[in-house]
Amino acid sequence: MGLDSFWHWIILLVVVLVIFGTSKLSKIGPDLGNAVRGFKKAMQGDEEEEEAKRKSQEQLRADPPAPEGAASKARDTSQTK
């Protein structure tokens, strides 16, 4: 006498419709789809975030560009000699 009978499923469906209403049930599909898409994006975002971190660390290892004032002084001293 479990939920094997067709009538049990019909009664359960009617109770769910009465409690939640058809408007809320129609919104379940798109909401579930958005949740799955967000989850997939978050999983891919972790890999992209790691890649961005690695690139930023590589850029930090490079020599910083010389300040403009130092470059002009170096040119001035080489021209005067």
C-alpha positions in Angstrom: 0.0 0.0 0.0 2.9 2.3 -0.8 3.1 4.8 -3.6 2.9 2.2 -6.3 -0.7 2.9 -7.1 -1.7 5.3 -9.8 -4.3 6.9 -7.5 -1.7 7.7 -4.9 0.3 9.6 -7.5 -2.8 11.5 -8.6 -3.6 12.5 -5.0 0.0 13.5 -4.4 0.0 15.7 -7.5 -3.3 17.4 -6.5 -1.9 18.1 -3.0 1.3 19.6 -4.5 -0.7 21.8 -6.9 -3.0 23.0 -4.0 0.0 23.8 -1.8 2.3 25.5 -4.3 0.0 26.6 -7.1 0.6 26.4 -10.8 2.5 29.7 -11.0 5.2 28.6 -8.6 5.5 25.2 -10.3 5.9 26.8 -13.7 8.9 28.8 -12.4 10.7 25.7 -11.1 12.1 24.7 -14.5 13.8 28.0 -15.4 15.1 28.5 -11.9 16.6 25.0 -11.9 18.2 25.7 -15.3 19.7 29.0 -14.1 21.1 27.2 -11.0 22.7 24.5 -13.1 24.2 27.1 -15.5 25.5 29.1 -12.5 27.1 26.0 -11.0 28.8 25.1 -14.3 30.1 28.7 -14.7 31.4 28.7 -11.2 33.3 25.4 -11.8 34.9 26.8 -15.0 35.6 30.1 -13.2 37.9 28.5 -10.8 40.2 27.3 -13.6 40.1 30.8 -15.2 40.9 32.4 -11.8 43.9 30.1 -11.3 45.1 31.0 -14.8 44.8 34.7 -14.1 46.7 34.3 -10.8 49.5 32.4 -12.5 49.8 35.1 -15.2 49.8 37.9 -12.6 52.6 36.2 -10.7 54.6 35.8 -13.9 54.2 39.5 -14.5 55.4 40.4 -11.0 58.7 38.5 -11.6 59.6 40.7 -14.6 61.6 43.9 -14.1 59.4 46.9 -13.7 59.7 49.6 -16.4 62.1 52.4 -15.7 60.6 55.7 -14.6 60.5 58.3 -17.3 62.6 60.7 -15.3 65.5 58.2 -15.1 65.3 57.5 -18.8 65.6 61.2 -19.8 68.6 61.7 -17.4 70.3 58.8 -19.0 69.8 60.3 -22.4 70.9 63.7 -21.3 74.2 62.4 -19.8 75.0 60.3 -22.9 74.5 63.3 -25.2 76.7 65.7 -23.2 79.7 63.5 -23.2 
